[in-house]
Amino acid sequence: MGRGGFEPPTHGFSVREGQTRKRVETPGLTRTCESCSLSCSAKILEKHPDLRAVVEAWEGLSADARVQVLKIIGGKR
């Protein structure tokens, strides 16, 4: 059965009709995306103390200061 609308191609990774997705569980490796993200973020911030300072100060920065930081690093908001 064909797809309709504007669905992006899945390059063979979609679940086809009649198939089911299997959840792979390995003891000690079943973590939520949030806990993985926090773990990775903590490692990055540990490795880069200057970045940690920016992250910790971010909430206290004025909107203008945030815009300036993003301009410096090439980010867009």
PyMOL commands that set and color helices and strands:
alter all, ss='L'
color gray80, all
select helices_A, chain A and resi 33-47+49-60+63-73
alter helices_A, ss='H'
color red, helices_A
deselect
rebuild
show_as cartoon
